[in-house]
Amino acid sequence: MNDQYKSGFAALIGRPNVGKSTLMNCLIGQKIAITSNKPQTTRNRIQTVYTSKEGQIVFVDTPGIHKAKNRLGDYMVNVASKSLKEVDVILWLVEPSNFIGAGERHIIEQLQKINTPVILVINKIDKVKREDILAFIDTYRKELDFAEIVPVSALKSENTDELIKCIMAYLPYGPAFYDEDVITDQPERQIVAELIREKALYCLEEEIPHGIAVTIERMKRRGKIVDIDATIVCEKDSHKGIIIGKQGSMLKKIGTTARADIEEMLECRVNLQLWVKVKKDWRDSDFLLKNFGYNPKERE
């Protein structure tokens, strides 16, 4: 490894729904983080790894920073805040706008308390006129002393090479943290559970998705097929009926769409069996949060 090689950590932050997971998937070139148009899609810190001849960036995709409403919310906000102090550079993702709302103000307050360099990433530039982008940059520049401001479109992969260059500039010199073929620290089972949760978020009605978790009961390779048994956990009996759907139609839809993504990731055929269980108020139970992979100790 040459002594000009760089490696370090970059945190992706922003209000729910600004496209953090889409950007991370785009930079890595593979789907790791789940995406949906519903807030609070990302619940855990997901680390993904970008490796090139110049260096290695370990991206930490944090849950969206927001005002917490329950213990799961507390956990998510604390994971995000803790990440900011442990990285070399912060990417703050915002939508192209001249208006800075309460959610953004809350993030600005958090960023004012730390010394980590912040790159402002204005996402979704494919949705606005080019000539308006300078005005959006100007609006934000007055709020905080940014290390860099980079407009991108995560969806269309526009200007993302420039973003990689900017991130590299703020990383220390040093050897890689991961082998060059590693793209995530997430165990396979965790990614499979998240892919199923993503499909449930897409298929279900507005009020249910926040109240679901997915657990993998069994994942076993059998020749060229992987057998997976998974349980979708919800908070109410009425939700269970909606998730299953008329004659099992909704559960079948979730299973069919999830299986396609899982097969692509595992590169083999998958036999996926889905079940639905009710665990009332699991989002406020430390025991159940831990059981579903969210460690309450990370809130401290």
Number of C-alpha atoms within 10 A of each C-alpha: 9 11 8 12 18 21 23 22 25 26 24 27 28 26 21 20 20 21 24 28 25 20 24 24 19 19 20 17 12 12 19 23 25 19 25 17 12 15 16 19 22 23 20 18 20 20 21 23 22 21 19 10 11 13 21 24 26 24 26 25 26 27 30 27 23 21 12 13 9 13 17 21 21 18 23 27 20 18 24 25 19 14 20 24 16 13 18 21 26 27 26 24 25 23 20 24 16 14 11 14 9 10 15 17 12 14 18 14 11 13 19 12 9 11 11 17 18 24 23 24 25 24 23 20 20 16 10 11 8 9 8 13 16 11 13 18 19 12 14 19 14 9 12 13 13 14 14 15 19 17 25 23 20 23 15 13 15 17 14 19 11 12 19 13 11 17 21 21 11 21 20 15 16 16 16 17 15 17 10 13 9 12 20 20 12 14 8 14 15 14 19 25 20 24 25 27 24 23 21 26 22 16 16 17 12 10 8 18 22 16 16 22 23 25 21 18 12 13 17 12 13 9 8 9 15 18 15 19 15 21 18 22 23 25 19 16 12 11 22 19 15 16 27 19 15 10 9 12 13 18 24 16 17 22 19 14 17 21 22 13 17 21 16 12 16 13 11 13 17 22 15 16 15 18 16 18 17 16 17 14 13 21 22 15 16 17 13 16 18 12 12 18 14 20 17 20 10 12 18 9
